[in-house]
Amino acid sequence: MDEVFRALADPSRRRLLDSLNARNGQTLRELCAGLAMARQSVSKHLAMLEAANLITTRRSGREKLHYLNAEPINAIAERWINRYDRARVGILADLKRALEEQPMGDNAFVYTTYIKTTPEKLWQALTDPVFTDRYWGTGFDTDWRPGSVMEWRQRGWAHKDPEQVVLESEPYRRLSYTWHTFDPALAEAFELNPDDVAAWAREPRSKVAFEIEPKGEVVKLTVVHDGFEPGSAVLEAIRGGWPSILSNLKTLLETGDVLSEPETAAQSQ
């Protein structure tokens, strides 16, 4: 965690995080416009933030987009919080909220974590119901071939839909599928407001992708959940669920246990 604290120590780097918190997915040019600083200096600050995993980047055509990444703050808060005094805990809690509570104008959730495991074990954890049920409380019935329909199961709720499908499946490298359907049975199973669920159902169906990249003794996992319309209520909800799910996934693979009760649709939707 030393890299995280070093990265946060500089006010210019904190301003870059503030800029991304205000509007995520910015290019280098856009970030430079908000700072009275040379492009090369901004690039160096961004490189340090990326090295600390406080931001993650993705290519969109010829442009490189920068996104906030809450994973290292979650790791501090959930694993090593007892090492810090109350004042530091307060600062970390404020930053954790700022990183996770991104503005409604964004149209994607992007999250990167590093897990001490292998691509093969991570793939199994993403696709095998024995694993997904432990850290997520969710099971999938599918053959994981592109185009195959997926049945989702969570806490007694199950749903199969022709638009609920596997999009991409490259074992140990990339997995992508469309998000589940929102129906009245989901609202009943998780005691959700039926009007909220009906509103979610009217939004375009989103999709999630898991990108797996070996990095020596660890594996870099990037989760991209996108396909949302501006002001999406579903996007706002899943931002609160994914960090806990992925933290549980990391802990399960590294220790054989989970940190908390698995997230469910009621919490992540």
Disulfide bonds with the S-S distance in Angstrom:
none
